[in-house]
Amino acid sequence: MKNQLKLIALSLLIILGGLMPQNSSVFAYRAKDPLVIEVVAKQKTVEEALTAVKMVLLQKKFISANGVQKNSLNAIRTTMAKADYFVADATAIQANGKIKVTVTFVKVGTGFLNLKKVAEEVKTELEK
């Protein structure tokens, strides 16, 4: 009787486990909602604006992933854990004689970095 109960319970667990979504695990690392900031840059060119963004991100311990491109830049910050990292993607466009910079921050994992605080600090620095 005990073996039959154990077999039924195990069968139910297997069936229920198969019905649950694959990413429902407590240990699954998910990307959080992105934070987006927009700033009208005081620099005169797109390249100068992206360089300013790069310098501010470096101060916040982000490392440029592929350098400053024509109108974008990517930077990453890790917590020394493979599953925890933070990404900043910046794009700059020139319109109506002004340069608009958009920086998108994404947090992946369970790190303790407060991206809202970092995004506000980056925006404040870029508006100076």
C-alpha positions as CSV (number, residue, x, y, z in Angstrom):
1,M,0.0,0.0,0.0
2,K,2.8,2.4,0.9
3,N,4.6,1.7,-2.4
4,Q,1.4,2.3,-4.4
5,L,0.9,5.7,-2.6
6,K,4.5,6.7,-3.3
7,L,4.1,5.7,-6.9
8,I,0.9,7.7,-7.3
9,A,2.4,10.7,-5.6
10,L,5.6,10.5,-7.8
11,S,3.4,10.2,-10.9
12,L,1.4,13.3,-10.0
13,L,4.5,15.3,-9.4
14,I,5.9,14.3,-12.8
15,I,2.6,15.2,-14.5
16,L,2.4,18.5,-12.6
17,G,6.0,19.3,-13.4
18,G,5.4,18.7,-17.1
19,L,2.4,21.1,-17.1
20,M,4.3,24.0,-15.5
21,P,6.0,26.5,-17.8
22,Q,9.7,26.0,-18.2
23,N,10.7,29.4,-16.8
24,S,8.6,29.1,-13.7
25,S,11.5,27.9,-11.6
26,V,12.4,29.9,-8.5
27,F,16.0,29.8,-9.7
28,A,15.3,31.1,-13.2
29,Y,17.1,34.3,-14.0
30,R,14.9,36.7,-15.8
31,A,15.4,40.1,-17.3
32,K,13.6,42.9,-15.5
33,D,11.6,45.6,-17.3
34,P,14.0,48.0,-19.0
35,L,14.5,51.5,-17.6
36,V,14.7,54.2,-20.3
37,I,16.1,57.7,-19.9
38,E,16.1,60.4,-22.6
39,V,18.3,63.5,-22.5
40,V,18.9,66.4,-24.9
41,A,22.7,66.5,-25.0
42,K,24.6,69.7,-24.8
43,Q,27.4,68.3,-27.1
44,K,27.5,69.5,-30.7
45,T,27.9,66.1,-32.4
46,V,26.5,62.6,-32.0
47,E,30.0,61.2,-31.4
48,E,30.7,63.7,-28.6
49,A,27.4,62.9,-27.0
50,L,28.0,59.2,-27.0
51,T,31.5,59.7,-25.6
52,A,30.0,61.7,-22.8
53,V,27.5,58.8,-22.1
54,K,30.4,56.4,-22.2
55,M,32.4,58.5,-19.6
56,V,29.4,58.6,-17.3
57,L,28.8,54.9,-17.6
58,L,32.4,54.2,-16.9
59,Q,32.0,56.2,-13.6
60,K,29.1,53.9,-12.8
61,K,31.4,50.8,-13.4
62,F,29.9,49.9,-16.7
63,I,32.4,48.6,-19.3
64,S,31.9,49.5,-23.0
65,A,31.2,46.2,-24.9
66,N,32.0,47.3,-28.4
67,G,33.2,50.9,-28.2
68,V,31.3,53.9,-29.5
69,Q,29.7,53.1,-32.9
70,K,28.3,55.5,-35.4
71,N,25.2,56.3,-33.4
72,S,25.1,53.8,-30.5
73,L,27.1,52.2,-27.7
74,N,26.6,49.2,-25.5
75,A,28.0,48.8,-22.0
76,I,27.8,46.0,-19.4
77,R,28.3,45.8,-15.7
78,T,28.6,42.4,-13.9
79,T,28.6,41.5,-10.3
80,M,31.2,38.8,-10.9
81,A,28.5,36.2,-11.2
82,K,27.7,34.7,-14.6
83,A,24.0,35.0,-14.1
84,D,24.0,38.6,-12.9
85,Y,24.7,41.5,-15.2
86,F,23.4,44.8,-16.2
87,V,23.3,46.2,-19.7
88,A,23.1,49.8,-20.9
89,D,22.4,50.5,-24.6
90,A,22.7,54.1,-25.7
91,T,21.6,55.7,-29.0
92,A,21.9,59.2,-30.2
93,I,20.1,61.0,-33.0
94,Q,20.4,64.5,-34.3
95,A,17.1,66.2,-35.1
96,N,16.2,69.9,-35.4
97,G,19.7,70.9,-34.5
98,K,19.7,69.0,-31.1
99,I,21.1,65.7,-30.2
100,K,18.7,63.4,-28.3
101,V,20.3,60.6,-26.3
102,T,18.3,57.5,-25.2
103,V,19.9,55.1,-22.7
104,T,18.1,51.8,-22.0
105,F,19.1,49.9,-18.9
106,V,18.3,46.2,-18.4
107,K,18.9,44.1,-15.3
108,V,19.3,40.4,-15.7
109,G,19.5,38.2,-12.7
110,T,19.1,38.9,-9.0
111,G,21.8,41.5,-8.5
112,F,21.6,44.1,-5.8
113,L,22.2,47.1,-8.1
114,N,19.4,49.6,-8.0
115,L,19.0,50.4,-11.7
116,K,16.5,53.2,-11.1
117,K,19.0,55.0,-8.9
118,V,21.8,54.5,-11.5
119,A,19.6,55.7,-14.3
120,E,18.7,58.8,-12.4
121,E,22.4,59.5,-11.6
122,V,23.3,59.0,-15.3
123,K,20.6,61.3,-16.4
124,T,21.6,64.0,-13.9
125,E,25.3,63.8,-15.0
126,L,24.3,64.0,-18.7
127,E,22.1,67.1,-18.1
128,K,25.0,69.0,-16.5
